[in-house]
Amino acid sequence: MTVDIAGRSLVAVFAHPDDESIACGGALAICADRGVRVSLICATHGENNHGERDEGWYVQRASELDAAAAVLGIGEVVLLDFRDGFLPWTDQLAGQIETDLRRLKPDAVVTFGKDGLYWHPDHIAICDATTAAVDALGDEPPALYYVTMPPGQMRRIVDEVWAQDEVTTGHLPLLGLNNPDAFGVGAADPTIVVDISAVATRKLAALKCHRSQIEGAIARLSDAAAPRLLGVEHFHRPPGSPAQSRPGILEAIAVEGGV
């Protein structure tokens, strides 16, 4: 039986423009399509270019984020101005996220898991800060979900592009990483698995809005391959999360334990 989630609210909290699309763009699109008010808090402009602040990226990546949000159906983007690459040392991060969550009043919050998709320090800092912010909201906080990467998903994308382009050596970067096997390493097992194949082309389109970041494999991935290679997203509730009085938003769009 389909659970009616129209009118409820979900906030995604991530570190950089493009995180929202690769981590859970499909789930965000499905929720928006089903009438959920979807918002995004992004902590930085993603302006760190090989260790230096790139003023051009500062502006460009904000514009790319707006374009991706429109594709996914995200109704409000809160783009903060914390320094990219320095989130683990940013004392005000949890407090700012808490302030924005109090205003947005979400039923659910989605952020990185403890693995940060591929152990990125900024991603792990966002997980910790968002968890602290949700914990500070009182006795009835929103449901908190951690997103992880299906093991091998990024490797399959690289292998697909290598095959179609008849490439056998070298690197095809994925969102700045040369090693596709880094995604999902050491991640917690999912308890919520969302089949997003019906909106996988939108997820890919949102990723491609981030033009400054998607050189390599993602840029060459075809719409036809998207449902097969991007069609699943993984989530889990943090250990000790309180039970919800009504079905959770992600549970309502998921098949728990597998697809």
KEKOL-320170 format. One record per atom (N, C-alpha, C): residue in one letter; x, y negated, z. Coordinates in pm, whole numbers, plus 50000, padded with zeros to 5 digits. Layout:
<rs>
aXYZ;...
</rs>
This chain:
<rs>
m500845011850000;m500005000050000;m500884987550000;t500584978049914;t501354965849905;t501054956850024;v502124952050090;v501984942850204;v501964928650151;d500984920750192;d500874906950147;d501874898450224;i502844892850154;i503844884350218;i503734869950170;a502724866850090;a502534853150042;a502334843650159;g502964832150150;g502844822050254;g503874823150364;r504614834050370;r505674835350469;r506944828650418;s507964827950502;s509154820350465;s510414828450492;l511384826650406;l512674833550416;l513774823350387;v514814823650468;v515984815150447;v517214823850427;a517934821650319;a519224828250296;a520324818650338;v521334823750407;v522434815450456;v523744821350405;f524464813550324;f525704818450266;f526774807650267;a527974811350224;a529134802550238;a529364793750116;h529194799449996;h529574792549873;h528494793849767;p528404784149677;p527584786349558;p528054798949486;d527134806949445;d527224820149379;d527024831649477;d527294829449610;d527074840049708;d525634844949704;e524704835549695;e523284839149700;e522884848149584;s523474845649468;s523084853149348;s523664867149350;i524944868549382;i525554881749381;i525074890149498;a524844883949614;a524494891649733;a523064896549730;c522124887849696;c520714891749707;c519814883749614;g520344879849498;g519534872049405;g518254878949363;g518314892149349;g517124899549308;g516044899149414;a516414901549540;a515444901149649;a514844887249665;l515674876949651;l515154863349661;l514134860649551;a514414865149429;a513494863049318;a512174870449340;i512254882849386;i511034890649411;i510194883849519;c510844879449626;c510104872649734;c509434860049682;a510154852249603;a509554840049549;a508364843349460;d508504853849379;d507404857849290;d506174862149368;r506384867349489;r505264872149571;r504764861549669;g505154849249647;g504584838349723;g505304834649850;v506494840249874;v507284836549991;v507974823149963;r508004814650064;r508744802150053;r510214805150080;v511014804749975;v512424808649983;v513294796149986;s514184795250086;s515114784150099;s516534789750111;l517504781250083;l518914785250090;l519694774750165;i520484779250262;i521494770950326;i522854775550276;c523594766550214;c524944769650164;c525924760650236;a526914766450302;a527754758850394;a528764749850326;t529224753350207;t530264745650139;t529904743549993;h530654734649930;h530514732549785;h531394742149706;g532154750849775;g533014760249705;g534124753449627;e534684742849685;e535614734449610;e537064738849619;n537344749649695;n538714754249714;n539194761449588;n540144755649521;n540684761049396;n542144764649418;h542374777649446;h543734782449471;h544404774649584;g543644772249692;g544194765949811;g544114750849814;e543634744549708;e543534730049704;e542094725849677;r541704714549735;r540354709349713;r540264703649572;d539314709049494;d539114704849356;d537864696049352;e538054683049331;e536924673649332;e535964676349216;g536494680949104;g535614684448993;g534714696049027;w535284706249091;w534474717649135;w533444713449238;y533804703949325;y532894699249430;y531564695049369;v531634687849259;v530424683149192;v529824694149105;q530664700949028;q530174710848933;q529474722449003;r530064727249111;r529474739049176;r528144735749242;a527974723549287;a526674719349340;a525624719549230;s525994714849112;s525074714948998;s524754729248955;e525764737848954;e525544751848919;e524604758549019;l524754755149147;l523894761049249;l522444757049227;d522204744449194;d520834740049167;d520234747849051;a521024750148947;a520524757548830;a520204771948867;a521074778448943;a520834792248984;a519604793149073;a519444783549165;a518294783549254;a516994782649175;a516984774549070;a515794773348987;a515454786648919;v516464793748872;v516244806748808;v515634816548907;l516104816449031;l515664826149131;l514364822249200;g513924810049183;g512704805649250;g512924800449390;i514144796549422;i514454790949554;i513874776849561;g513034774449659;g512324761749664;g513124750249720;e514044753049814;e514844742449875;e516264747349895;v517214739049853;v518634741849875;v519174731549972;v519724736450082;v520394727950180;v521894730150162;l522554720750095;l523984722150066;l524764713850168;l525414720850260;l526184714150364;l527554710150311;d528314703350394;d529584697650346;d530764702350429;f530674714650480;f531834720150548;f532924723450447;r534144723850491;r535274725650400;r535424740250360;d535434742550232;d535604755950177;d536954761650220;g536904774050270;g538124780750313;g538464778750459;f537674770350529;f537984767250669;f536844770750764;l535864778350718;l534714781150802;l535054788550932;p536034797550934;p536344804151063;p536794794451171;w537224782451133;w537724772651231;w536784760551242;t535524762351202;t534554751451203;t533614753151321;d533824745151426;d533064746751550;d531594743151534;q531264734251442;q529894729251430;q529004737951342;l529534748751287;l528804756351186;l527524762551242;a527604769751351;a526414776351406;a525364766151447;g525794754951507;g524844744751549;g524114738551433;q524824736251321;q524154730451204;q523174740351143;i523554753051136;i522634763051084;i521394764051173;e521604763751304;e520464764151397;e519524752351372;t520074740451356;t519264728551331;t518414730251205;d519014735251099;d518274737050974;d517234748050986;l517554758651058;l516574769351077;l515374764451158;r515614756251257;r514494750951335;r513554742551247;r514114735351154;r513284727351064;r512534736150963;l513204746250909;l512624754450804;l511654764950858;k511804768650985;k510904777951054;k510684791050974;p511764798250945;p511624810450864;p511064822150944;d510394831150872;d510024844150927;d511184854050917;a512094851550823;a513224860550801;a514434852350758;v515604857250798;v516884851150761;v517764862050703;v518394859150590;v519294868650524;v520684862350516;t521704869850554;t523074864950545;t524004876750523;f525304873950520;f526294884550503;f526284894150621;g526694906650594;g526984915850701;g528374913350757;k528754921350855;k530054919550921;k531224921550826;d530974928250713;d532044930450615;d532204918850519;g531264909450518;g531374897950429;g531444901350282;l530814912250243;l530834917950106;l532194923650070;y533274916050096;y534614921250065;y535634915050163;w535194913250289;w536054908650397;w536604894650375;h535824886250310;h536194872250292;h536034865050426;p537064858050476;p536954851550607;p535794841750618;d535534833850514;d534394824650518;d533074832150529;h532964843450459;h531734851250464;h531504857050604;i532564861950664;i532444867550799;i532074856550898;a532644844550880;a532304833350967;a530834829650954;i530284830350833;i528864827450812;i528004837950881;c528394850550872;c527664861050943;c527614858151092;d528764855051151;d528824852551295;d528024840051334;a528174829351255;a527494816851288;a525984818151272;t525544824951167;t524114826551145;t523504835451252;t524214845951291;t523734854651398;t523574846651528;a524564838351559;a524484830051680;a523334820151670;a523124814451552;a522044804751535;a520684811351553;v520494823151497;v519224830351513;v519014834151659;d520074838651726;d519964842351868;d519554830451954;a519924818351910;a519634806351988;a518204801351971;l517434807651882;l516104802551850;l515034806551950;g515384814652051;g514424817652155;g513964831952156;d512824834152223;d512344847752248;d511744854452125;e511304846852026;e510704852451906;e511424847051782;p512684851151765;p513444846151651;p512974852751521;p513364846951408;p513044853551281;p513794866751268;a513254875551186;a513964888051157;a515274884751084;l516354890651130;l517664888251071;l518104900350992;y518514898050868;y518964908650780;y520394905850734;y521214916250734;y522544915550676;y522524922150538;v523174915650442;v523244921050307;v524634927150285;t524684938650220;t525944944950185;t525924948650037;m527034953149988;m527154956449846;m527114971549826;p526264976449735;p526294990849706;p527704995149664;p528265005249728;p529625009649694;p529735013149546;g530805008349485;g531075011549345;g530325003049245;q529434994249290;q528634986449193;q529524977649106;m530464970749166;m531314961849088;m532274969848998;r532734981349045;r533584989848961;r532834994348837;r531554997748852;r530765002148737;r530584990948635;i530464978448683;i530354967248592;i531634965548512;v532774966148580;v534054964848510;v534234976048409;d533934988348449;d534074999648357;d533184997948235;e531974992948255;e531044990748143;e531614980648044;v532124969548097;v532654959048010;v533924963847940;w534774971048012;w535964976547948;w535564985647831;a534564993947852;a534145003247748;a533594995847627;q532754985747652;q532134978847538;q533144970547460;d534184965647531;d535204957547465;d536434965547425;e536384978747453;e537494987647422;e538804982847485;v538694978647612;v539854974247689;v540234985447786;t541494988347796;t541924999247885;t542914994747991;t543464982747979;t544444978048077;t544144963548113;g544794959148221;g544644945348264;g543544943748367;h543234931248401;h542254928048503;h541064920848442;l539904924148493;l538704916548463;l538204910948595;p538474898248623;p538124892848754;p536614892448777;l536244894148903;l534854893548945;l534744883049054;l534194871449019;l534014860649116;l535314857749190;g536414857349114;g537704853749170;g538524865249221;l537974877549224;l538724889149271;l539184897649155;n540404902649162;n540904911649060;n540604926249089;n540244929249214;n540004943149253;n538504945449276;p537804951449182;p536374953649200;p536044963449312;d537014971649350;d536774981449456;d536754975249595;a537104962349605;a537054955749735;a535624953449782;f534694952349689;f533304949949725;f532714962449792;g532154960649911;g531474971549979;g532344980550063;v533654978250064;v534554986850142;v534294984550291;g534024995250363;g533794994250506;g532464988550547;a531554986950452;a530244981350484;a529394991350561;a528504986150644;a527554994750715;a526585001050616;d526115012950648;d525145019450562;d523835011450558;p523205010650443;p521955003150436;p520805010950500;t519875003650557;t518615009450602;t517455004450518;i517704994050439;i516704988450349;i517334987450211;v516774994350116;v517284994349980;v516204988749889;v516524978049820;v515554971249736;v515864973949589;d514904979349519;d515014981249375;d514674968049308;i515684961249253;i515454948149191;i515564948849039;s515464961148985;s515684962748841;s514734954248757;a513514951748808;a512544943848732;a512974929348717;v513854924548807;v514314910648799;v515834909948782;a516454921048742;a517914921448731;a518434911648626;t517684909548519;t518144899748419;t518124885648476;r517184882748567;r517184869648632;r518374868348727;k518684879048798;k519864878748884;k521114875848800;l521234882548686;l522384880148599;l522364865948544;a521194860948507;a521094847148457;a521514837148565;a521114839748690;a521514830948799;a523024831348818;l523604843348813;l525054844448824;l525754836648713;k525214837348594;k525854830448482;k525674815348488;c524764810448572;c524694796148597;c525964791048665;h526614799748740;h527844796148811;h529014797548713;r529024789048613;r529964790548502;r531414789348545;s531684781648648;s533064779848693;s533624792348759;q532764802148793;q533194813548872;q533044827048802;i532334827948692;i531964841048640;i532784845248517;e534004840048507;e534854844948400;e535074859948419;g535394866748312;g535654881048325;g534424889448309;a534264899348397;a533284909948376;a531844904848379;i531484896448476;i530104891748486;i529724883848362;a530624875548313;a530334867348195;a530044875948073;r530624887848066;r530464896447948;r529354906647964;l528744907348081;l527704917348105;l526434913648030;s525844923347964;s524664920747882;s523384921847963;d522334915047918;d521024916247981;d520544930647982;a520824937847875;a520344951647864;a520944960547973;a522184957548014;a522854965648116;a522494961448258;a521924949648276;a521684944348410;a520814953248498;p519664958548450;p518864967048539;p519614979448588;r520464984848505;r521194997048541;r522354994148635;l523014982748618;l524234979848693;l524024970348811;l522954962548807;l522684953048915;l521344955748982;g520754967248957;g519364969548992;g519064973649134;v520054973649222;v519834977649362;v520534967749453;e519874964049563;e520494955749666;e520304962449803;h521334961349887;h521364968250016;h521284958350133;f520524962250235;f520374954050355;f520304962950478;h520564957050595;h520294963850720;h520074953350827;r519324957250932;r519134948651048;r520324950351140;p520764939551206;p521864940951302;p521494950351415;p522464957551470;p522184966351584;p521524958651698;g520494964551756;g519814958251867;g518784947951829;s518514946451700;s517504936751658;s516144940751713;p515384931051767;p514064934451820;p513104938651710;a512194947551743;a511164951551647;a510254939751616;q509764939351493;q508864928551453;q507414932751472;s506574922851502;s505164925851528;s504384928551399;r504944925151285;r504314928051156;r505394932151059;p505014938450948;p506034943150854;p506974931950809;g508264935150806;g509244925250764;g509134922350616;i509634910550578;i509544906350438;i510324915750348;l511554918950385;l512344927650299;l511824941850301;e511324946450415;e510714959650419;e509544960550323;a508834949350309;a507644949250223;a507984950650076;i509214947250036;i509584948549896;i510544960049871;a510774968049975;a511804978349967;a511274992349983;v512105001749944;v511945015849978;v513035018950078;e512675021250203;e513685023250305;e514425036350285;g515755035450298;g516585047350294;g516975051850155;g516405046150050;g516795050149915;g515775045449815;v516145047049688;v515235043049581;v514955055149493;
</rs>
